[in-house]
Amino acid sequence: MERHKPGTIPEGVSVPMPLKEMVLPGGLYAMFESSEDVNLSWKTFMARLAKDENYKSDRSRLCLEEQFIMKNQVGVGASIKWGYQMTIAV
């Protein structure tokens, strides 16, 4: 599986319209790799944070959901498998 660095824009690259560059503020973030059922994964992620004694979701700060291609087969009957990462401030 090949991935790019999450949420990074290489130096010298301009972000084309209508996309917008955003910067997550410093601090601690929790990251969760999702299944293709993003809704269920989000609920699981939030439930785990709710039960954690050390970390709680900080809903006053931005979170990040990334989607990337994990598997791309070429040819007849080809399929694309998507991967998802969810990052939330804690």
Secondary structure, 3 states (H helix, E strand, C coil): CCCCCCCCCCCCCCCCCCCCCCCCCCCCEEEEEECCCHHHHHHHHHHHHHHCCCCCCCCCCCCEEEEEEEEECCCCCCCEEEEEEEEEEC
